[in-house]
């Protein structure tokens, strides 16, 4: 059965594991969420479960919707330490950004005759005589982002908190979708 829940991103921190290693974690205030609608193959042409968290709603695709009913509550205790999860969130929109900001390019030196130090540089040679698809150039930065294979480090059932190893996209206070892999 697929595990899923909606959460609010609180902050980043660090935790000590049992063997003494320090790991960076993101603290997420998760649920409890209520199932608001169950979408079935015969009625909606796909299978999904819609859940509500506060005033916000989100859908999760599941394999078997017969395990879920409207009004059912999903809590943090469905996740256990060591679970691998996929986290999706809305990133901060940064508008039209150049390649240095968008991809972390180094840029040209500021002296010795370089009059455009933040320019991309060469974007293609004689062959194939067009700009290759997927070339990293200036463009719109931000939007929805998914990070996979994050590990659940800690689950606090009393306070509805999940600590996930690593960074999670989105701003503090933003809505985060957590789903087991």
Secondary structure as UniProt FT lines:
FT   STRAND          4..16
FT   TURN            18..19
FT   STRAND          22..30
FT   STRAND          33..39
FT   HELIX           41..44
FT   STRAND          48..53
FT   TURN            54..55
FT   STRAND          56..61
FT   HELIX           65..67
FT   TURN            70..71
FT   STRAND          73..74
FT   HELIX           76..78
FT   TURN            81..82
FT   STRAND          84..90
FT   STRAND          95..97
FT   HELIX           99..103
FT   TURN            112..113
FT   TURN            117..118
FT   TURN            133..134
FT   STRAND          139..141
FT   STRAND          144..156
FT   TURN            157..160
FT   STRAND          161..165
FT   TURN            172..173
FT   STRAND          175..180
//
